């Protein structure tokens, strides 16, 4: 059965967005979920926690979750040339996928805070350390 575009968008946003009461829809808002407002809300209330670590021979993936929403994403951390590097695991996004666009927007806005939490967790677990000269190492 072919769904309407509106139904498709509403279903695809259910995991990320809170519903908007139909009586509260703005005249220019045709969907049941307000992408911009809710992405802004996630970003402004973002409180990251590192909940899981995967160690692939010194290349670490840290699951970052938000205490205040259902946002989660893997952040990769690795040591290269005595320097610490980090990047989101998901770096390919489809412009026609609303979940991808929300994920990308949130990731772009919360990277630094998330990276700090991931690094702290790796240090706390004894997986990486920084020497007195500021150089990073795996244990």
Phi and psi in degrees as GROMACS dihedral restraints (atoms count N, CA, C in turn):
[ dihedral_restraints ]
;  ai    aj    ak    al  type     phi  dphi    fc
    3     4     5     6     1   -84.3    20    10
    4     5     6     7     1   129.2    20    10
    6     7     8     9     1   -94.8    20    10
    7     8     9    10     1   157.6    20    10
    9    10    11    12     1   -72.1    20    10
   10    11    12    13     1   158.2    20    10
   12    13    14    15     1   -58.7    20    10
   13    14    15    16     1   -40.8    20    10
   15    16    17    18     1   -61.2    20    10
   16    17    18    19     1   -44.5    20    10
   18    19    20    21     1   -63.6    20    10
   19    20    21    22     1   -40.7    20    10
   21    22    23    24     1   -60.0    20    10
   22    23    24    25     1   -47.8    20    10
   24    25    26    27     1   -63.0    20    10
   25    26    27    28     1   -46.5    20    10
   27    28    29    30     1   -60.1    20    10
   28    29    30    31     1   -41.9    20    10
   30    31    32    33     1   -67.4    20    10
   31    32    33    34     1   -40.7    20    10
   33    34    35    36     1   -71.6    20    10
   34    35    36    37     1   -21.6    20    10
   36    37    38    39     1   -92.7    20    10
   37    38    39    40     1    -8.8    20    10
   39    40    41    42     1   -55.9    20    10
   40    41    42    43     1   -36.1    20    10
   42    43    44    45     1   -69.6    20    10
   43    44    45    46     1   -25.1    20    10
   45    46    47    48     1  -107.3    20    10
   46    47    48    49     1   -25.7    20    10
   48    49    50    51     1  -117.5    20    10
   49    50    51    52     1   154.2    20    10
   51    52    53    54     1   -91.1    20    10
   52    53    54    55     1   148.6    20    10
   54    55    56    57     1   -68.6    20    10
   55    56    57    58     1   150.3    20    10
   57    58    59    60     1  -109.5    20    10
   58    59    60    61     1   127.4    20    10
   60    61    62    63     1   -59.7    20    10
   61    62    63    64     1   132.8    20    10
   63    64    65    66     1   -55.5    20    10
   64    65    66    67     1   -31.8    20    10
   66    67    68    69     1   -71.0    20    10
   67    68    69    70     1   -18.6    20    10
   69    70    71    72     1   -97.0    20    10
   70    71    72    73     1     3.1    20    10
   72    73    74    75     1   -65.4    20    10
   73    74    75    76     1   136.9    20    10
   75    76    77    78     1   -72.1    20    10
   76    77    78    79     1   158.3    20    10
   78    79    80    81     1   -58.5    20    10
   79    80    81    82     1   -31.5    20    10
   81    82    83    84     1   -90.5    20    10
   82    83    84    85     1     1.8    20    10
   84    85    86    87     1  -106.0    20    10
   85    86    87    88     1   109.4    20    10
   87    88    89    90     1   -98.5    20    10
   88    89    90    91     1    -8.3    20    10
   90    91    92    93     1  -103.5    20    10
   91    92    93    94     1   158.8    20    10
   93    94    95    96     1   -76.5    20    10
   94    95    96    97     1   -12.8    20    10
   96    97    98    99     1  -123.6    20    10
   97    98    99   100     1   137.8    20    10
   99   100   101   102     1  -101.3    20    10
  100   101   102   103     1   102.1    20    10
  102   103   104   105     1   -61.9    20    10
  103   104   105   106     1   -51.4    20    10
  105   106   107   108     1   -64.7    20    10
  106   107   108   109     1   -47.4    20    10
  108   109   110   111     1   -62.0    20    10
  109   110   111   112     1   -45.0    20    10
  111   112   113   114     1   -72.6    20    10
  112   113   114   115     1   -34.6    20    10
  114   115   116   117     1   -64.1    20    10
  115   116   117   118     1   -43.2    20    10
  117   118   119   120     1   -60.5    20    10
  118   119   120   121     1   -40.5    20    10
  120   121   122   123     1   -65.0    20    10
  121   122   123   124     1   -42.7    20    10
  123   124   125   126     1   -61.7    20    10
  124   125   126   127     1   -45.9    20    10
  126   127   128   129     1   -63.9    20    10
  127   128   129   130     1   -45.4    20    10
  129   130   131   132     1   -71.0    20    10
  130   131   132   133     1   -25.0    20    10
  132   133   134   135     1  -106.3    20    10
  133   134   135   136     1    15.4    20    10
  135   136   137   138     1   -65.6    20    10
  136   137   138   139     1   126.5    20    10
  138   139   140   141     1  -135.2    20    10
  139   140   141   142     1    94.6    20    10
  141   142   143   144     1   -76.9    20    10
  142   143   144   145     1   144.9    20    10
  144   145   146   147     1  -135.0    20    10
  145   146   147   148     1   142.8    20    10
  147   148   149   150     1   -91.5    20    10
  148   149   150   151     1   117.2    20    10
  150   151   152   153     1  -108.6    20    10
  151   152   153   154     1   -15.3    20    10
  153   154   155   156     1  -156.6    20    10
  154   155   156   157     1   145.5    20    10
  156   157   158   159     1  -127.8    20    10
  157   158   159   160     1   134.8    20    10
  159   160   161   162     1  -117.1    20    10
  160   161   162   163     1   128.9    20    10
  162   163   164   165     1  -109.2    20    10
  163   164   165   166     1   114.9    20    10
  165   166   167   168     1  -113.1    20    10
  166   167   168   169     1    75.1    20    10
  168   169   170   171     1    53.4    20    10
  169   170   171   172     1    50.3    20    10
  171   172   173   174     1    89.5    20    10
  172   173   174   175     1    -2.5    20    10
  174   175   176   177     1  -105.1    20    10
  175   176   177   178     1   110.8    20    10
  177   178   179   180     1  -103.5    20    10
  178   179   180   181     1   139.1    20    10
  180   181   182   183     1  -115.6    20    10
  181   182   183   184     1   124.5    20    10
  183   184   185   186     1  -116.8    20    10
  184   185   186   187     1   125.5    20    10
  186   187   188   189     1   -81.1    20    10
  187   188   189   190     1   118.9    20    10
  189   190   191   192     1  -102.7    20    10
  190   191   192   193     1   125.6    20    10
  192   193   194   195     1  -123.8    20    10
  193   194   195   196     1   151.2    20    10
  195   196   197   198     1   -95.4    20    10
  196   197   198   199     1   127.4    20    10
  198   199   200   201     1   -63.5    20    10
  199   200   201   202     1   -25.0    20    10
  201   202   203   204     1  -104.5    20    10
  202   203   204   205     1     3.1    20    10
  204   205   206   207     1  -154.5    20    10
  205   206   207   208     1  -175.0    20    10
  207   208   209   210     1   -97.1    20    10
  208   209   210   211     1    17.2    20    10
  210   211   212   213     1   -68.1    20    10
  211   212   213   214     1   135.9    20    10
  213   214   215   216     1  -152.8    20    10
  214   215   216   217     1   149.8    20    10
  216   217   218   219     1  -161.8    20    10
  217   218   219   220     1   150.8    20    10
  219   220   221   222     1   -87.7    20    10
  220   221   222   223     1   134.3    20    10
  222   223   224   225     1  -116.6    20    10
  223   224   225   226     1   125.2    20    10
  225   226   227   228     1   -92.7    20    10
  226   227   228   229     1   133.4    20    10
  228   229   230   231     1  -129.1    20    10
  229   230   231   232     1   134.5    20    10
  231   232   233   234     1  -150.8    20    10
  232   233   234   235     1   155.0    20    10
  234   235   236   237     1   -99.5    20    10
  235   236   237   238     1   129.6    20    10
  237   238   239   240     1  -143.4    20    10
  238   239   240   241     1   124.2    20    10
  240   241   242   243     1    53.9    20    10
  241   242   243   244     1    45.1    20    10
  243   244   245   246     1    63.3    20    10
  244   245   246   247     1    15.9    20    10
  246   247   248   249     1  -120.4    20    10
  247   248   249   250     1   150.7    20    10
  249   250   251   252     1   -95.9    20    10
  250   251   252   253     1   132.1    20    10
  252   253   254   255     1  -123.8    20    10
  253   254   255   256     1   149.9    20    10
  255   256   257   258     1  -148.1    20    10
  256   257   258   259     1   148.6    20    10
  258   259   260   261     1  -161.7    20    10
  259   260   261   262     1   151.0    20    10
  261   262   263   264     1   -65.0    20    10
  262   263   264   265     1   142.3    20    10
  264   265   266   267     1   -65.3    20    10
  265   266   267   268     1   -43.7    20    10
  267   268   269   270     1   -85.9    20    10
  268   269   270   271     1   114.9    20    10
  270   271   272   273     1  -128.3    20    10
  271   272   273   274     1     6.2    20    10
  273   274   275   276     1  -113.7    20    10
  274   275   276   277     1   125.7    20    10
  276   277   278   279     1  -130.6    20    10
  277   278   279   280     1   140.8    20    10
  279   280   281   282     1   -95.6    20    10
  280   281   282   283     1   124.9    20    10
  282   283   284   285     1   -63.7    20    10
  283   284   285   286     1   -23.6    20    10
  285   286   287   288     1   -94.9    20    10
  286   287   288   289     1     9.3    20    10
  288   289   290   291     1  -112.4    20    10
  289   290   291   292     1   111.3    20    10
  291   292   293   294     1   -62.5    20    10
  292   293   294   295     1   -36.4    20    10
  294   295   296   297     1   -63.5    20    10
  295   296   297   298     1   -42.0    20    10
  297   298   299   300     1   -61.1    20    10
  298   299   300   301     1   -42.6    20    10
  300   301   302   303     1   -66.6    20    10
  301   302   303   304     1   -37.3    20    10
  303   304   305   306     1   -67.1    20    10
  304   305   306   307     1   -46.5    20    10
  306   307   308   309     1   -58.2    20    10
  307   308   309   310     1   -46.1    20    10
  309   310   311   312     1   -62.1    20    10
  310   311   312   313     1   -45.2    20    10
  312   313   314   315     1   -61.2    20    10
  313   314   315   316     1   -44.6    20    10
  315   316   317   318     1   -67.2    20    10
  316   317   318   319     1   -46.9    20    10
  318   319   320   321     1   -56.7    20    10
  319   320   321   322     1   -43.2    20    10
  321   322   323   324     1   -59.6    20    10
  322   323   324   325     1   -38.3    20    10
  324   325   326   327     1   -82.2    20    10
  325   326   327   328     1   -26.2    20    10
  327   328   329   330     1  -113.2    20    10
  328   329   330   331     1    14.7    20    10
  330   331   332   333     1   -59.7    20    10
  331   332   333   334     1   -53.8    20    10
  333   334   335   336     1   -59.9    20    10
  334   335   336   337     1   -44.7    20    10
  336   337   338   339     1   -65.2    20    10
  337   338   339   340     1   -40.7    20    10
  339   340   341   342     1   -66.9    20    10
  340   341   342   343     1   -41.2    20    10
  342   343   344   345     1   -63.3    20    10
  343   344   345   346     1   -40.8    20    10
  345   346   347   348     1   -60.8    20    10
  346   347   348   349     1   -42.2    20    10
  348   349   350   351     1   -66.1    20    10
  349   350   351   352     1   -41.0    20    10
  351   352   353   354     1   -64.6    20    10
  352   353   354   355     1   -44.6    20    10
  354   355   356   357     1   -63.0    20    10
  355   356   357   358     1   -44.8    20    10
  357   358   359   360     1   -58.8    20    10
  358   359   360   361     1   -43.7    20    10
  360   361   362   363     1   -63.4    20    10
  361   362   363   364     1   -42.0    20    10
  363   364   365   366     1   -65.5    20    10
  364   365   366   367     1   -39.2    20    10
  366   367   368   369     1   -65.9    20    10
  367   368   369   370     1   -44.5    20    10
  369   370   371   372     1   -60.2    20    10
  370   371   372   373     1   -36.3    20    10
  372   373   374   375     1   -82.6    20    10
  373   374   375   376     1    -3.3    20    10
  375   376   377   378     1    75.2    20    10
  376   377   378   379     1    24.7    20    10
  378   379   380   381     1   -93.3    20    10
  379   380   381   382     1   -25.1    20    10
  381   382   383   384     1  -137.4    20    10
  382   383   384   385     1   158.9    20    10
  384   385   386   387     1  -154.5    20    10
  385   386   387   388     1   159.2    20    10
  387   388   389   390     1  -116.4    20    10
  388   389   390   391     1   130.4    20    10
  390   391   392   393     1   -83.3    20    10
  391   392   393   394     1   179.8    20    10
  393   394   395   396     1   -66.7    20    10
  394   395   396   397     1   -16.6    20    10
  396   397   398   399     1   -91.0    20    10
  397   398   399   400     1     2.0    20    10
  399   400   401   402     1    85.0    20    10
  400   401   402   403     1    10.8    20    10
  402   403   404   405     1   -92.0    20    10
  403   404   405   406     1   142.2    20    10
  405   406   407   408     1   -97.7    20    10
  406   407   408   409     1   148.8    20    10
  408   409   410   411     1  -145.5    20    10
  409   410   411   412     1   153.4    20    10
  411   412   413   414     1   -86.7    20    10
  412   413   414   415     1   151.5    20    10
